[in-house]
């Protein structure tokens, strides 16, 4: 987000105590050298929407909002559309859903960070096949992501999703 010009941001965490989600927010805050906050919410979409709107109304210097998945991204996108604020903020999320892909394609969401589950499932099978046939294993960690989905490549990801690839 900083590369997109954001100086202060907020990470919306809908499941505090989930180590993976906490680490995502911690990394976001660290990336801003502490010039970002974590906003704790619940699983309730109305609560998430209201918490984001209230936070942004109280912190008008925040210009970047990161959610940790569709559960929080969908209410954020709806709130931004209702307020006519999609161009006022840099908006990002983790993971993909049909609603997230539609918002990316429409330009209402700036990016989504994709784990690329296809690669997470496909590569282990290929590695196992090569190990059984040839005794070969990767020499180290093999990254399957993150992949970034933006308005520029959203249509391609939507097409690949319809084929079960993404």
N, C-alpha and C positions, 0 to 999 in steps of 0.2 A: 504493500500500500504506500509505503514511503516513496517508492519509485513513481507512483502515480500522483505525487505531490501532497499526500496526507501528512500532516504534522502531529495530529493527535487522533487516537482511535479508541474504540471500545470493542471488546470481545464479549459476545453474549453467550453465557454458559448455562444451558438448560439442564445440566446434570452434574452439579458439583459433587466431587468425590469420585467420579468416573476418571480413572487415571489418564486414559487416552485423551479425553476431552480437556481435562485440567492441563495436560501437557501442551495441547494445541493453544489454549489461551495463554499459558505461561510463555510459550515461544513468541506469540504475538506481542505480549507486553515487553519481553526482552528485546525484540526487534525494534521497538520504539524507544529503547533505552529508558523504559519506565514511563514514557509519556503516553501511556494508554492504560485503560482500566479494564477490569473484568466486571461484567454485570451479571449477577446471579438471578436466574429466573426459575420457573417451574416447567413442567411439561405442558401446561395449559396454554394453547395458542392465544387466547384472549389476554392472559397474564403476560405472555411474552410480548405481544404487541403493545400493551399498555406500559410495560416496564421500559421498552425501548423508546417510546414516544416521550415518557416522563423524563428518562435519562437525558435524551437529546435536548429537551426543552430546558433542562437545568444546566446543561453543559454545552452551550452554543459554540464553543471552540472546537468541538469534536466534529471531524469531517469524514472519518472512516469507521464503518461498522462491519465487523466480521462475526458471522454466526458459525455454529459447529455442525450444521446439517439441516436437512429440510424441515425438521420439526420447528426450528427457530427461524429459518430463512423464509419460509412461506408467510408467517405473520409479519416479518420485517418488510418483505416486498409489498404485501398488501398495505401496510401502514404508509410506506413511502409513496406508493401510487395514490392512496387516498389524500395524502398531504401535498401531492405534486412535487415531491422532494427527491425523486430518483436521480436528478441531475445535480442536486445540492451535495450529495454524499457519494463517497466511493464505497460500494457495497460488495462484499464478498462472502463466500461460504465454503464449507467443506462438503464433499460428496454431491451426488447428482440425484435428481428426481425429475419426473416430467415437468413439474412446475418450475423447477430451477432452470431446466433447459429452455423452457418457453421464455422465462424472464431474461435469460442471457441472450437469446435470439432477438428479443424485443429491445434489448439495450437497457433494461431496467435493473440489471445486475451486472457488475463489472467483471467478476470472475468467480469461478468455482474451482476448488482444488479437488481433483479426482484421484482416488486411490488406484484406479484402473484394475478393478476386480478381475476382469478377464485375464489380464496378465498374471495376477496373483493365483488364479486357478490353472491357467494353461502352462505356465513355466514349470511348476513343480511336477506336473505329469510328464513334460518333456525331459526334465532332469532325471526323473525316475527311470524313464525309458532308456535314456543314454547310459545311466548307471548300470541297469540290468544288462543291456546289450554290450556295452563297451567299457564299463568300469569308470566312466567319466563323471566328474562332478565339477561345478563351478569353483574357481579358485578362491572366491570371496563372496561377499554379499552382492546380490543382484537386485538393484532397485526396480520396482515396478511402478514407480510414481515418485513424486506426484506429477500428475499431468494437469495443466491449466486449461480450463475451458473458458473462452471469452465469446463475445459476440461474433468475432471473426471466424471461429471454428464451431460454433454451436450447431449450425445446420448439419455439419458432417457428423457430429456426435449424436444428434437426434436420429439421423439415418442409420448410423451404426448401432444405436440402441434398439431400433426397430428390428434389426437383424440379430439381436442378442449378443453383440460383440462388446458393447460398452454399457 
